[in-house]
Amino acid sequence: MILIVGGAYQGKLDFALSLTAYRKEDYADGKSCSLEELKEARGVSDFHEFVRRELEDAGKKRQIPGQDGIAGKKRQLPSPGSSSGEDLPEREADFTGAFARRLAGALIRENPDLVIIADEIGCGIIPMDEKERIYRECAGRVCTELAAFSGKVYRVSCGIGVLIKG
């Protein structure tokens, strides 16, 4: 697995294409692809958008922290691509950690050679909206899990990739 991160519009896809023999058509679009497509793809661009959609889907299937306002109630998180979940503690960190482990674990098991391109979204002002904060935390934790597994991790700025792992 190769993970490529960086700010928006920094040339991450072009950098990924220069690293591999893949074409743009070999990359799934995180804005619209399914988990099943990611299991078969050579790479994925806009992976952070895929995480957003998976998180929103989890919220539709089960309550995510803070969504219902009921104190003391345990929430459930479905595993990616399924409707079954496990009871999770109330704390957001437990939710985001479990979400990240499940999603990253599915990709690591099913497509360990995937090239993943994601925007760094955790820098800057902390959003007021709780759902946005949870999304940023989930995206960061998923990328952290994937970086730990990845053989190489690059950070791209101004089209220049810097190897930060491997």
Beta strands, then each sheet from edge to edge (+ up, - down):
strand 1: 2-6
strand 2: 27-29
strand 3: 43-45
strand 4: 75-78
strand 5: 85-88
strand 6: 115-119
strand 7: 152-157
strand 8: 160-165
sheet 1: 2+ 3+ 6+ 1+ 7+ 8-
sheet 2: 4+ 5-
end
